[in-house]
Amino acid sequence: MKKLLFLVIATLLLSTLSFAQVKDYELGSSPSGRTNSQGGYFDYSEPLSINIKVSVWGFVKYPGRYFVPINTTASDLLSLAGGPTDDAHLDDLRLYRVLKDGTNELHSFSYNDILWSDNLELDKRSIPNLTASDVLVVPGSPRLYFKDWASLTLTLISVLTTLTILILRI
């Protein structure tokens, strides 16, 4: 009876993870599929240039703090951060900047305009250059694909089947 109860509990716990999550799970990584969910510090500085510290938050592959040359643009920083994830909203990128007098400034721009524009001058004006302590925020929202819905459905069926078998055995 104790073995059966242990098997039921183990099945319930394992059924909350999809097969892909269990297969890809590594010690110290998140089973959510994000490779660097806690952020980090990345040094892309150039020795012969003035370098600044900036941050990238949100739906990028490698969010965190970056040490980059002063002539870096927001699109360069987005590329250094591994690019946006599939869940990112590229039409509403935000660049937060603290000015010298202590006030905050927000630059909002659409990366889709930059990607699909035929005019190179538009690209230069719409991509702001970075200054020290800027924060680039890439908003987004998680999407559920068919494989996610299928995984969730199979998990629920597995739990219900296990509970039914347990009830019939007892």
C-alpha positions as CSV (number, residue, x, y, z in Angstrom):
1,M,0.0,0.0,0.0
2,K,2.9,2.4,0.8
3,K,4.5,1.7,-2.5
4,L,1.3,2.4,-4.4
5,L,0.8,5.6,-2.5
6,F,4.4,6.6,-3.3
7,L,3.9,5.8,-7.0
8,V,0.7,7.9,-7.1
9,I,2.4,10.9,-5.5
10,A,5.4,10.6,-7.8
11,T,3.2,10.3,-10.8
12,L,1.2,13.4,-9.8
13,L,4.4,15.4,-9.3
14,L,6.0,14.3,-12.5
15,S,2.8,14.9,-14.5
16,T,2.9,18.6,-13.8
17,L,6.0,18.8,-16.1
18,S,5.8,18.1,-19.8
19,F,8.1,15.5,-21.4
20,A,10.1,18.2,-23.1
21,Q,10.6,20.0,-19.7
22,V,11.8,16.8,-18.0
23,K,14.1,15.9,-20.9
24,D,15.7,19.4,-21.1
25,Y,15.9,19.9,-17.3
26,E,19.4,20.5,-16.1
27,L,20.7,21.2,-12.6
28,G,20.6,24.9,-11.9
29,S,18.4,25.8,-14.9
30,S,14.8,26.7,-15.0
31,P,12.3,24.1,-16.3
32,S,10.3,27.0,-17.8
33,G,12.4,26.9,-21.0
34,R,14.1,30.2,-20.4
35,T,17.9,29.9,-20.7
36,N,18.8,32.8,-18.5
37,S,15.8,33.8,-16.4
38,Q,17.8,35.4,-13.6
39,G,19.9,37.8,-15.8
40,G,23.6,38.3,-15.7
41,Y,26.4,40.7,-16.3
42,F,27.8,40.9,-19.8
43,D,31.0,42.8,-20.8
44,Y,31.1,43.9,-24.4
45,S,33.4,46.9,-23.7
46,E,36.1,48.1,-26.0
47,P,39.4,49.0,-24.4
48,L,40.0,52.1,-26.6
49,S,36.5,53.5,-26.2
50,I,34.4,55.1,-23.5
51,N,32.1,52.4,-22.1
52,I,28.8,52.7,-20.2
53,K,26.6,50.3,-18.2
54,V,23.1,49.7,-19.4
55,S,20.4,47.1,-18.7
56,V,18.0,45.0,-20.7
57,W,14.8,43.7,-19.1
58,G,12.0,41.7,-20.5
59,F,11.5,39.2,-23.2
60,V,15.1,38.8,-24.6
61,K,17.2,35.7,-24.6
62,Y,19.8,37.1,-22.1
63,P,18.4,39.8,-19.8
64,G,20.8,41.6,-17.5
65,R,23.4,44.3,-17.1
66,Y,25.6,45.2,-20.1
67,F,28.9,47.0,-20.3
68,V,29.0,48.5,-23.8
69,P,30.8,51.2,-25.9
70,I,29.1,54.7,-25.7
71,N,28.1,54.6,-29.4
72,T,25.9,51.6,-29.0
73,T,22.3,51.9,-30.1
74,A,19.2,50.3,-28.7
75,S,19.1,47.9,-31.7
76,D,22.7,46.9,-31.0
77,L,21.9,46.2,-27.4
78,L,18.9,44.1,-28.4
79,S,21.3,42.1,-30.6
80,L,23.8,41.7,-27.8
81,A,21.1,40.4,-25.5
82,G,20.5,37.5,-27.9
83,G,17.5,39.1,-29.6
84,P,13.9,39.1,-28.6
85,T,12.1,35.9,-27.7
86,D,9.0,34.7,-29.6
87,D,6.8,36.2,-26.9
88,A,8.2,39.8,-27.3
89,H,6.1,42.7,-28.5
90,L,8.4,44.5,-30.9
91,D,6.0,47.3,-31.6
92,D,6.4,48.8,-28.1
93,L,10.0,48.8,-27.0
94,R,10.8,51.3,-24.2
95,L,14.0,53.0,-23.3
96,Y,14.0,54.5,-19.8
97,R,16.6,57.2,-19.1
98,V,17.5,59.2,-16.0
99,L,18.5,62.7,-16.9
100,K,21.2,64.8,-15.1
101,D,18.5,66.8,-13.2
102,G,17.0,63.6,-11.8
103,T,13.9,63.4,-14.0
104,N,13.0,60.3,-15.9
105,E,12.6,60.2,-19.7
106,L,10.9,57.5,-21.7
107,H,11.6,56.8,-25.4
108,S,9.1,54.5,-27.0
109,F,9.8,53.1,-30.4
110,S,8.7,50.3,-32.7
111,Y,11.3,47.8,-33.8
112,N,8.9,46.6,-36.5
113,D,9.2,50.0,-38.2
114,I,12.9,49.7,-38.2
115,L,12.8,46.1,-39.6
116,W,10.4,46.8,-42.4
117,S,11.3,50.4,-43.3
118,D,12.6,51.2,-46.8
119,N,14.0,54.5,-45.7
120,L,17.4,54.4,-44.0
121,E,17.1,57.9,-42.6
122,L,14.0,56.8,-40.6
123,D,16.1,54.1,-39.0
124,K,18.7,56.5,-37.8
125,R,16.2,58.9,-36.2
126,S,14.0,56.2,-34.6
127,I,16.8,54.2,-32.9
128,P,18.0,56.2,-29.8
129,N,21.7,56.0,-28.8
130,L,22.3,54.8,-25.3
131,T,23.6,56.8,-22.4
132,A,24.9,55.6,-19.1
133,S,22.3,53.8,-16.9
134,D,19.7,53.4,-19.6
135,V,17.2,50.6,-19.3
136,L,15.8,48.9,-22.4
137,V,12.5,47.1,-21.7
138,V,11.2,44.6,-24.2
139,P,7.6,43.9,-23.2
140,G,5.7,40.8,-24.1
141,S,3.4,38.1,-22.9
142,P,3.8,34.4,-22.9
143,R,2.0,32.5,-25.7
144,L,0.6,29.1,-25.6
145,Y,1.2,27.0,-28.7
146,F,-0.5,23.8,-29.7
147,K,2.2,21.7,-28.1
148,D,1.6,23.6,-24.8
149,W,-2.2,22.9,-24.9
150,A,-1.6,19.3,-25.8
151,S,0.9,18.9,-23.0
152,L,-1.6,20.4,-20.5
153,T,-4.4,18.3,-21.8
154,L,-2.3,15.1,-21.6
155,T,-1.2,16.0,-18.1
156,L,-4.7,16.4,-16.8
157,I,-5.8,13.1,-18.5
158,S,-2.8,11.4,-16.8
159,V,-3.7,12.7,-13.4
160,L,-7.4,11.8,-13.8
161,T,-6.5,8.3,-15.0
162,T,-4.1,7.8,-12.1
163,L,-6.7,8.9,-9.6
164,T,-9.3,6.6,-11.2
165,I,-7.0,3.6,-11.0
166,L,-6.1,4.4,-7.4
167,I,-9.8,4.7,-6.4
168,L,-10.6,1.4,-8.2
169,R,-7.7,-0.4,-6.5
170,I,-8.8,0.7,-3.0
